[in-house]
């Protein structure tokens, strides 16, 4: 391990991206993510990479898709309003199976909202922001150390499964400064290239792996890329006999790999009667409240989904029969997912939408009320 460094969350994302091998960044400045762009603008030219400030977030998303098609690992970062503008091209990246990473440092909304205040209200937008049935991966850090490590993992997942990955942060984690230890060695995944001659290459092959090999533009493999529903060669088609297997593969391609994609943290759950579910900055308050509650003899645990989407339902179902308290800075976006699994009676909510943090004291008071103390 290298020497520890004091680092901001957004800075750690930039460092993680560079460690993952990113050589292209396109973006538009927006609070509270701008430090990522600033750091990438400074560092990328020093390693032979390219930084470009685009005219808006629509163009930013388009640019990283184009860069990724040439073989570069590509990154953009934004916040709520910019994330909204990215949705159409995010869907294009899903349909064309182009790897890329989008960082969304969430702030209060809707619209311009609270530009400098934290929120966690883009959870459902991360899953369903673009139209149509589609897969997506969204992961969320709760520490600055995780900002670094999960950025690397985001690129690994994106490259391995040919899919956009969203690093879903919040203003608190983005601007928090903590000790970070940069590992001397990291596992770095690169996309799987074709092992057949150019004339035999199928860029959207329906094989058993469900993840086709991806050739880079300029490497001699000529193929068509379109957001239209396409056949295995990438050519547009409306033939149901072709579109059905394509859509089945596209929407189900992550299913065989969920055990490798879904990450959770489980704290003191073995005997817990009440399970806190929290993520991002809210998980920090929940963790503090948990330890105080345990000190008072209350059987409380924490389930922290690091992978928000695909939601780790299998891991949570182990605790059926328990009571759940979902702590989040929105009106209950993830709570609705928990209620879908366990029913409304098993789930309590603690929400805040005024631009202020949920404090450990608030969590502790809610725990006390639910435990009748």
C-alpha positions in Angstrom: 0.0 0.0 0.0 1.1 3.5 -0.7 1.2 6.3 1.9 -2.2 7.6 3.0 -3.4 10.8 1.5 -6.0 13.4 2.5 -8.4 13.5 -0.4 -11.8 14.9 -1.4 -14.4 12.5 -2.7 -14.5 14.1 -6.1 -10.7 14.1 -6.3 -10.7 10.4 -5.4 -13.0 9.7 -8.3 -10.6 11.3 -10.7 -7.6 9.4 -9.2 -9.6 6.2 -9.5 -10.5 6.9 -13.1 -6.8 7.5 -13.9 -5.8 4.3 -12.1 -8.4 2.4 -14.2 -6.8 3.6 -17.4 -9.2 6.4 -18.4 -7.8 8.5 -21.3 -10.8 10.6 -22.2 -13.1 12.9 -20.3 -15.9 15.0 -21.7 -18.1 17.1 -19.5 -19.8 20.3 -18.6 -19.1 22.0 -15.2 -21.9 21.6 -12.7 -22.0 21.8 -8.9 -21.3 19.6 -7.0 -19.3 17.5 -9.4 -17.0 20.2 -11.0 -13.9 19.1 -9.1 -13.8 15.9 -11.0 -13.6 17.8 -14.3 -11.0 20.2 -12.9 -8.8 17.3 -11.8 -9.2 15.4 -15.1 -8.4 18.6 -17.0 -5.2 18.9 -15.1 -4.1 15.3 -15.1 -5.2 13.7 -18.4 -2.8 15.7 -20.7 0.1 14.5 -18.5 -0.7 10.8 -19.3 -1.4 11.2 -23.0 -5.2 11.5 -22.5 -7.7 14.1 -23.7 -10.1 16.4 -21.8 -12.8 18.4 -23.5 -15.4 20.7 -22.1 -18.5 20.2 -24.1 -21.3 22.7 -24.8 -23.7 20.7 -22.6 -24.3 17.3 -21.0 -26.0 16.0 -24.2 -22.8 16.5 -26.1 -20.7 15.2 -23.2 -22.5 11.9 -23.2 -22.3 11.6 -27.0 -18.5 12.3 -26.8 -17.7 9.6 -24.3 -19.7 7.1 -26.3 -17.6 8.0 -29.4 -14.4 7.8 -27.5 -15.3 4.4 -26.1 -16.0 3.0 -29.5 -12.4 3.7 -30.5 -11.2 1.7 -27.5 -10.6 4.4 -24.9 -12.0 4.2 -21.4 -14.2 7.3 -21.1 -15.7 9.2 -18.2 -18.1 12.1 -17.6 -19.4 13.6 -14.4 -22.5 15.7 -13.7 -25.3 16.3 -11.2 -29.1 16.1 -11.4 -30.0 18.6 -14.2 -27.1 17.4 -16.3 -27.9 13.8 -15.6 -31.4 14.5 -17.0 -29.9 15.8 -20.2 -27.8 12.7 -20.6 -30.6 10.2 -20.5 -31.3 9.8 -24.3 -27.6 9.2 -25.1 -27.3 7.0 -22.0 -30.1 4.8 -23.6 -28.1 4.8 -26.8 -25.0 3.5 -24.9 -27.2 0.8 -23.4 -28.7 -0.3 -26.8 -25.3 -0.2 -28.5 -23.6 -1.8 -25.6 -20.8 0.8 -25.3 -18.8 0.8 -22.1 -18.6 4.1 -20.2 -18.9 5.5 -16.7 -21.2 8.4 -15.7 -20.7 10.0 -12.2 -23.7 11.7 -10.8 -23.0 13.7 -7.6 -26.5 14.2 -6.5 -27.9 17.5 -5.3 -31.3 18.8 -4.3 -34.0 19.0 -7.0 -36.1 18.9 -9.1 -35.0 21.3 -11.7 -32.2 23.7 -10.6 -33.2 22.9 -7.0 -30.6 23.2 -4.3 -27.3 23.3 -6.3 -25.0 23.2 -3.2 -27.0 20.9 -1.0 -27.1 17.1 -0.8 -29.8 14.8 -1.8 -30.3 11.2 -2.9 -33.2 11.7 -5.2 -31.8 10.3 -8.4 -32.0 6.7 -7.4 -35.0 5.9 -9.6 -33.7 8.1 -12.4 -30.5 6.0 -12.4 -32.6 2.9 -13.0 -35.3 4.2 -15.3 -34.2 7.6 -16.5 -33.9 6.5 -20.1 -36.9 5.0 -21.9 -37.5 1.3 -22.7 -36.7 -1.9 -21.0 -32.9 -2.0 -20.3 -30.2 -3.1 -17.9 -28.1 -0.7 -15.9 -25.5 -0.9 -13.2 -25.4 1.8 -10.5 -23.0 1.7 -7.5 -22.8 4.2 -4.6 -19.9 5.0 -2.2 -20.1 6.0 1.4 -16.5 6.9 2.0 -13.8 8.7 0.1 -11.8 5.5 0.0 -14.7 3.9 -1.8 -14.9 6.8 -4.2 -11.5 5.7 -5.4 -12.1 1.9 -5.3 -15.6 2.0 -6.7 -14.5 4.2 -9.7 -12.1 1.5 -10.6 -14.7 -1.2 -10.2 -17.2 0.9 -12.2 -14.8 0.8 -15.2 -14.2 -2.9 -14.7 -17.9 -3.7 -14.7 -18.5 -1.5 -17.7 -15.7 -3.1 -19.8 -16.6 -6.6 -18.8 -20.3 -6.4 -19.4 -20.4 -3.8 -22.2 -22.7 -1.5 -20.3 -22.8 2.1 -19.0 -22.1 2.2 -15.2 -23.4 5.0 -13.0 -21.4 6.0 -9.9 -24.2 7.4 -7.9 -22.7 9.8 -5.3 -24.1 12.7 -3.3 -22.8 16.2 -2.4 -21.6 15.2 1.0 -19.4 12.3 -0.2 -18.2 14.3 -3.2 -17.0 17.1 -1.0 -15.9 15.2 2.1 -12.2 14.9 2.8 -10.9 11.8 4.4 -7.8 9.6 4.5 -7.4 7.5 1.4 -4.9 4.7 0.9 -4.1 4.1 -2.8 -3.4 0.4 -3.4 -0.1 -0.5 -5.0 -1.9 -3.1 -7.1 -5.4 -3.0 -8.6 -7.4 -5.5 -10.6 -8.0 -3.8 -14.0 -10.4 -5.3 -16.5 -10.4 -4.5 -20.2 -13.0 -5.4 -22.8 -12.9 -8.7 -24.6 -11.9 -8.3 -28.2 -12.9 -10.6 -31.0 -10.9 -13.8 -31.7 -12.3 -14.3 -35.3 -11.3 -12.7 -38.6 -13.1 -9.4 -39.4 -15.4 -11.1 -42.0 -16.7 -13.4 -39.3 -17.2 -10.9 -36.5 -20.6 -10.4 -35.0 -20.6 -7.3 -32.7 -23.9 -8.2 -31.2 -23.7 -12.0 -31.2 -26.3 -13.9 -29.2 -23.9 -16.4 -27.7 -24.1 -18.3 -24.4 -22.0 -15.6 -22.5 -24.6 -13.0 -23.5 -21.7 -10.4 -23.6 -20.4 -10.1 -27.2 -16.8 -9.4 -27.9 -16.2 -5.7 -28.8 -13.9 -4.6 -31.5 -12.5 -1.1 -31.5 -13.0 1.3 -34.3 -9.8 1.5 -36.4 -8.7 -2.0 -35.6 -9.9 -3.4 -38.9 -13.3 -4.7 -37.8 -15.9 -2.8 -39.7 -19.4 -2.8 -38.2 -22.5 -0.8 -37.8 -23.6 1.0 -34.6 -27.2 2.2 -34.3 -29.7 2.9 -31.5 -32.3 1.2 -33.7 -33.0 -2.4 -32.8 -30.5 -4.4 -34.7 -29.4 -7.8 -35.7 -26.1 -9.5 -34.7 -24.2 -7.5 -37.3 -25.5 -4.3 -35.9 -27.8 -3.6 -38.9 -31.3 -2.1 -38.1 -34.2 -4.5 -38.3 -37.9 -4.7 -37.3 -38.1 -8.5 -37.8 -39.7 -9.9 -34.7 -37.7 -13.1 -35.1 -34.6 -11.0 -34.7 -35.7 -8.2 -32.4 -37.1 -10.6 -29.7 -33.8 -12.5 -29.1 -31.9 -9.3 -29.2 -34.1 -7.7 -26.6 -34.1 -10.8 -24.4 -30.3 -10.9 -24.4 -30.0 -7.2 -23.8 -32.4 -7.0 -20.9 -31.2 -10.3 -19.3 -27.5 -10.1 -20.0 -26.5 -9.2 -16.4 -28.5 -12.0 -14.8 -25.9 -14.8 -15.0 -23.4 -12.4 -13.3 -25.3 -10.9 -10.4 -23.2 -12.6 -7.8 -20.2 -10.7 -9.2 -22.0 -7.4 -9.7 -24.0 -7.0 -6.6 -22.0 -5.6 -3.6 -23.4 -5.1 -0.1 -22.1 -4.3 3.4 -23.8 -6.2 6.2 -23.2 -5.1 9.8 -24.5 -6.9 12.9 -27.4 -8.5 11.1 -27.3 -12.0 12.6 -29.4 -11.2 15.7 -30.9 -7.8 14.5 -34.6 -7.4 15.0 -34.5 -4.0 13.2 -32.4 -3.6 10.1 -31.4 -0.2 8.9 -31.0 0.1 5.1 -29.0 3.1 4.0 -26.5 4.2 1.4 -24.2 7.1 0.6 -23.9 9.8 3.2 -27.0 8.5 5.0 -25.3 5.2 5.7 -22.7 7.1 7.8 -25.4 8.5 10.0 -27.1 5.1 10.2 -23.8 3.4 11.2 -23.2 5.9 14.0 -26.8 5.5 15.3 -26.5 1.7 15.1 -23.4 1.6 17.4 -25.1 3.9 19.9 -28.3 1.7 19.8 -26.2 -1.4 20.3 -24.6 0.2 23.3 -28.1 0.6 24.7 -28.9 -3.1 24.2 -31.0 -2.7 21.1 -30.7 -5.3 18.4 -30.1 -3.2 15.4 -28.1 -4.0 12.2 -27.2 -2.3 8.9 -27.7 -3.5 5.4 -25.9 -1.1 3.0 -26.4 -1.7 -0.7 -23.2 -0.7 -2.5 -24.7 -1.9 -5.8 -28.1 0.0 -6.0 -28.9 -1.5 -9.4 -29.4 -4.3 -10.1 -30.8 -4.2 -6.6 -29.4 -7.0 -4.3 -32.7 -8.6 -3.6 -31.3 -12.0 -3.0 -28.9 -10.8 -0.3 -31.7 -8.9 1.5 -34.2 -11.8 1.3 -32.1 -13.7 3.8 -33.6 -11.4 6.5 -37.3 -11.9 5.7 -39.4 -11.7 8.9 -37.3 -8.7 10.3 -38.4 -5.1 10.5 -36.7 -2.6 8.1 -36.0 1.1 8.5 -34.9 2.7 5.2 -32.9 5.9 5.7 -32.5 8.1 2.6 -32.5 11.8 1.5 -35.6 11.6 -0.7 -39.3 10.8 -0.3 -38.7 7.0 -0.3 -37.3 5.9 -3.6 -35.4 2.9 -2.4 -37.9 2.2 0.3 -40.4 1.5 -2.5 -38.1 -1.2 -3.8 -37.9 -2.8 -0.3 -41.7 -2.6 0.1 -42.0 -4.4 -3.2 -40.0 -7.3 -1.7 -41.3 -7.5 1.8 -44.6 -5.5 1.8 -45.5 -2.2 3.4 -46.0 -3.5 6.9 -42.4 -4.6 7.2 -40.9 -1.3 6.1 -40.5 2.0 7.9 -39.1 5.2 6.4 -36.9 8.0 7.5 -36.6 10.7 4.9 -35.4 14.2 4.6 -35.7 16.5 1.5 -34.8 20.0 2.8 -31.1 19.9 1.7 -29.9 19.0 5.1 -28.3 15.8 6.3 -30.1 13.0 8.1 -28.3 13.1 11.4 -27.4 10.1 13.7 -29.7 11.7 16.3 -32.7 11.5 14.0 -31.9 7.9 13.1 -31.5 7.0 16.8 -34.8 8.7 17.7 -36.6 6.7 15.0 -34.9 3.5 16.2 -36.1 4.2 19.7 -39.6 4.7 18.6 -39.7 1.5 16.6 -38.1 -0.5 19.5 -40.5 1.1 22.0 -37.8 2.7 24.2 
